[in-house]
Amino acid sequence: MSRHPFDPSLEDLPQEIPIFPLMGAMILPGGYIPLNVFEPRYVNMVLDSLRTPTRLIGIIQPRAEPEEGDRLGEHSADGLASPVSKPPSRKGKAAQPRDPNDATADGDDQSHPPALYDIGCAGRISAFSEEEDGRILLRLTGVCRFRVEQELPQLHGYRRVLPAWQEFVEDLQGDKEAQGLINRDRLLPMLREYFRLQSIDANWDSIRDTGDEPLITTLCLISPLEPQEKQALLEAPTLIDRAKILQTLIEMAVLSDNISGSTPN
């Protein structure tokens, strides 16, 4: 059973999809991210995707490190009735502040595009708004991960791939029994400290009342992790594996801060 009435079935998934290479960003099945699209080639991509039955765009990380200011700004995933919110990013060029949801493809030189990770996730355009200045405010809802089989020639300036879906067919099914995946008595104290270190505000009542699957998905999306850590979460075979990796990363961050903040006798 699909997570959402508008999500495609396996048979409906397209044989090729446009991709948005974004360093430090990901989308997961059942989660979503807002994007502020302004580059002409990616405006073209959005408009072309809206003409297709599934309205899918692949979010995938490039393997090459982008130049300063070329990553996606702090993106938010405001599912969970917005239980968490992050402060504006202080990274990047101080003289050129960027909108938190600006979407700029990373190091994406059209003549020599960077290599991609093997696995990304397709998001369905679930909402969009046309702005007077030519930007498109976009919401992508995660549908299914894919493995890149082959990259195709660019179309209207943006990149496209042949995706292999079968490996991740379970992404298309909502898991009604996805409870007990995390030890909340162990996780929540660490999570409180982790949010304090990252200056993240949280609605703890909402966190406590949220099921394990949406909680894990949202924490993966909003946590300020390294690109390789984001990729590890994306590639986790199952939701249980993803929960274990996420909990380990949070605990490591807290313990590392405690060690670095301690003073020797």
C-alpha positions as CSV (number, residue, x, y, z in Angstrom):
1,M,0.0,0.0,0.0
2,S,1.4,3.4,-1.0
3,R,2.3,5.9,1.7
4,H,0.2,8.6,0.0
5,P,-2.7,8.5,-2.5
6,F,-0.7,10.3,-5.1
7,D,2.5,8.2,-4.8
8,P,3.1,6.0,-7.8
9,S,3.1,2.2,-7.8
10,L,6.2,0.2,-8.8
11,E,4.7,-0.2,-12.3
12,D,4.3,3.6,-12.6
13,L,7.9,4.5,-11.8
14,P,9.5,6.0,-14.8
15,Q,12.4,4.5,-16.7
16,E,14.4,7.8,-16.5
17,I,14.3,10.7,-14.1
18,P,15.9,14.1,-13.8
19,I,18.3,14.5,-11.0
20,F,19.2,17.4,-8.7
21,P,22.8,16.9,-7.4
22,L,22.9,18.4,-3.9
23,M,25.8,18.0,-1.5
24,G,24.8,17.5,2.1
25,A,21.1,17.0,1.3
26,M,18.8,14.0,1.0
27,I,15.2,13.0,1.0
28,L,13.8,9.8,2.4
29,P,10.6,7.9,1.6
30,G,7.8,9.5,3.5
31,G,9.8,12.6,4.3
32,Y,9.9,15.9,2.5
33,I,12.1,18.9,1.9
34,P,11.3,22.4,0.6
35,L,13.5,23.8,-2.2
36,N,13.9,27.3,-3.6
37,V,14.8,26.8,-7.3
38,F,16.2,29.7,-9.3
39,E,18.8,28.4,-11.7
40,P,17.3,28.4,-15.2
41,R,18.3,24.8,-15.9
42,Y,16.6,23.6,-12.7
43,V,13.5,25.7,-13.3
44,N,13.4,23.9,-16.7
45,M,13.7,20.6,-14.8
46,V,10.8,21.4,-12.5
47,L,8.6,22.5,-15.4
48,D,9.5,19.4,-17.4
49,S,8.8,17.2,-14.4
50,L,5.4,18.8,-13.8
51,R,4.4,17.6,-17.3
52,T,5.0,13.9,-16.4
53,P,2.4,11.6,-14.7
54,T,4.6,11.0,-11.6
55,R,6.2,14.4,-11.2
56,L,9.4,12.8,-9.8
57,I,12.9,14.4,-9.3
58,G,15.9,12.5,-8.0
59,I,17.9,14.0,-5.2
60,I,21.4,12.6,-5.1
61,Q,24.7,13.7,-3.7
62,P,27.8,14.4,-5.9
63,R,30.9,12.7,-4.7
64,A,33.1,15.7,-5.4
65,E,33.4,18.3,-2.7
66,P,31.7,21.5,-3.9
67,E,33.3,24.9,-3.8
68,E,32.5,27.4,-1.0
69,G,28.9,28.4,-1.1
70,D,27.9,25.7,-3.6
71,R,26.1,23.4,-1.2
72,L,22.4,23.5,-0.4
73,G,21.7,25.9,2.3
74,E,20.2,24.6,5.5
75,H,17.1,22.8,4.3
76,S,14.2,21.9,6.6
77,A,12.0,19.0,6.9
78,D,8.9,20.2,8.8
79,G,7.0,17.0,9.1
80,L,6.1,16.0,12.7
81,A,4.0,19.1,12.9
82,S,7.3,21.0,13.0
83,P,8.7,19.7,16.3
84,V,12.2,21.0,15.6
85,S,13.6,24.1,14.0
86,K,17.1,25.0,13.2
87,P,18.8,28.4,13.4
88,P,20.1,30.0,10.2
89,S,23.3,28.5,9.0
90,R,26.5,30.5,9.7
91,K,28.5,28.6,7.0
92,G,29.3,29.9,3.6
93,K,30.2,33.4,2.5
94,A,29.3,35.9,5.1
95,A,29.0,38.7,2.6
96,Q,26.5,36.7,0.5
97,P,23.8,35.3,2.8
98,R,21.6,32.8,1.2
99,D,17.9,31.9,1.7
100,P,17.8,28.8,4.0
101,N,16.0,26.8,1.3
102,D,18.0,27.9,-1.7
103,A,18.8,25.0,-4.0
104,T,22.0,25.2,-5.9
105,A,23.5,22.1,-7.5
106,D,26.9,21.4,-6.1
107,G,30.0,21.9,-8.1
108,D,27.8,21.1,-11.1
109,D,30.0,22.3,-13.9
110,Q,27.9,21.4,-17.0
111,S,31.0,20.6,-19.1
112,H,32.6,18.4,-16.4
113,P,29.8,17.4,-13.9
114,P,31.0,15.7,-10.8
115,A,30.5,11.9,-10.3
116,L,27.5,10.9,-8.3
117,Y,26.9,8.5,-5.5
118,D,25.3,5.3,-6.7
119,I,22.1,5.7,-4.7
120,G,19.6,8.6,-4.5
121,C,16.0,9.0,-3.7
122,A,13.1,10.2,-5.9
123,G,10.8,12.9,-4.6
124,R,7.4,13.8,-6.0
125,I,6.5,17.4,-6.5
126,S,3.7,17.6,-4.0
127,A,3.4,21.4,-3.9
128,F,4.9,24.4,-5.8
129,S,4.6,28.1,-6.1
130,E,5.6,30.4,-8.9
131,E,7.3,33.6,-7.7
132,E,7.2,37.0,-9.5
133,D,11.0,37.0,-9.8
134,G,11.1,33.6,-11.7
135,R,11.9,31.4,-8.8
136,I,9.9,28.3,-8.0
137,L,9.3,27.3,-4.3
138,L,9.0,23.6,-4.3
139,R,8.1,20.8,-1.9
140,L,9.4,17.3,-2.7
141,T,7.9,14.3,-0.9
142,G,10.1,11.2,-0.8
143,V,8.8,8.2,-2.7
144,C,11.5,5.6,-3.4
145,R,15.2,5.2,-3.5
146,F,17.0,4.2,-6.7
147,R,20.4,3.0,-7.8
148,V,21.9,4.8,-10.8
149,E,22.3,2.4,-13.7
150,Q,23.4,4.9,-16.3
151,E,23.6,8.6,-16.8
152,L,21.9,10.0,-19.8
153,P,22.7,13.1,-21.9
154,Q,21.6,16.3,-20.4
155,L,18.3,17.8,-21.3
156,H,17.7,21.6,-21.2
157,G,20.8,21.9,-19.1
158,Y,20.0,19.4,-16.3
159,R,21.2,15.8,-15.7
160,R,19.2,12.6,-16.1
161,V,19.7,9.0,-15.2
162,L,18.3,5.5,-15.7
163,P,17.2,4.5,-12.2
164,A,17.0,0.9,-10.9
165,W,14.0,0.7,-8.5
166,Q,13.6,-3.0,-7.7
167,E,16.1,-3.1,-4.9
168,F,14.1,-0.5,-2.9
169,V,10.5,-1.6,-3.7
170,E,9.7,-1.8,0.0
171,D,10.1,2.0,0.1
172,L,6.7,2.2,-1.6
173,Q,4.9,0.4,1.3
174,G,4.0,2.2,4.5
175,D,5.0,0.2,7.6
176,K,2.1,0.2,10.1
177,E,4.1,-1.9,12.6
178,A,7.1,0.4,12.6
179,Q,7.2,0.9,16.4
180,G,9.8,-0.2,18.9
181,L,12.6,0.6,16.5
182,I,14.4,2.9,18.9
183,N,15.0,2.8,22.6
184,R,13.5,6.2,23.5
185,D,14.7,6.0,27.1
186,R,18.2,5.9,25.7
187,L,17.7,8.2,22.7
188,L,15.8,11.1,24.1
189,P,18.3,12.2,26.7
190,M,21.1,12.1,24.1
191,L,18.8,13.9,21.6
192,R,18.2,16.7,24.1
193,E,21.9,17.2,24.5
194,Y,22.5,16.9,20.8
195,F,19.9,19.5,20.0
196,R,21.4,21.8,22.7
197,L,24.8,21.5,21.1
198,Q,23.4,22.3,17.6
199,S,21.1,25.1,18.9
200,I,18.0,23.2,17.6
201,D,14.6,24.0,19.2
202,A,12.3,21.1,19.7
203,N,8.7,20.4,20.6
204,W,9.3,17.5,22.9
205,D,5.6,16.8,23.3
206,S,5.3,16.3,19.6
207,I,8.5,14.2,19.5
208,R,7.1,11.9,22.3
209,D,3.8,11.5,20.4
210,T,5.3,10.8,17.0
211,G,5.7,7.3,15.7
212,D,9.1,5.8,15.3
213,E,9.1,5.8,11.5
214,P,8.3,9.5,11.0
215,L,10.5,10.5,13.9
216,I,13.5,8.6,12.5
217,T,12.9,10.1,9.0
218,T,12.6,13.6,10.3
219,L,15.6,13.4,12.5
220,C,17.7,12.1,9.6
221,L,16.6,15.0,7.4
222,I,17.1,17.8,9.8
223,S,20.2,16.7,11.7
224,P,23.4,18.6,10.7
225,L,25.4,15.6,9.6
226,E,28.3,15.3,7.3
227,P,27.5,14.3,3.6
228,Q,29.0,10.8,4.1
229,E,26.8,10.3,7.2
230,K,23.7,11.5,5.3
231,Q,24.6,9.0,2.6
232,A,25.0,6.2,5.1
233,L,21.5,6.9,6.4
234,L,20.1,7.0,2.9
235,E,21.7,3.7,2.0
236,A,20.7,1.8,5.2
237,P,18.9,-1.3,4.0
238,T,16.0,-1.1,6.4
239,L,14.4,1.3,8.7
240,I,15.8,-0.6,11.7
241,D,19.3,-0.2,10.3
242,R,18.7,3.5,9.7
243,A,17.5,4.0,13.3
244,K,20.6,2.2,14.6
245,I,22.9,4.4,12.5
246,L,21.2,7.6,13.5
247,Q,21.3,6.8,17.2
248,T,25.0,5.9,16.9
249,L,25.8,9.2,15.1
250,I,23.9,11.2,17.7
251,E,25.6,9.5,20.6
252,M,29.0,9.9,19.0
253,A,28.5,13.6,18.5
254,V,27.5,14.1,22.1
255,L,30.3,11.9,23.5
256,S,32.8,13.7,21.2
257,D,31.7,17.1,22.5
258,N,31.9,15.9,26.1
259,I,35.4,14.6,25.6
260,S,36.6,17.7,23.8
261,G,35.0,19.9,26.5
262,S,36.6,18.1,29.4
263,T,39.8,19.3,31.0
264,P,42.6,16.9,32.0
265,N,43.4,16.7,35.7
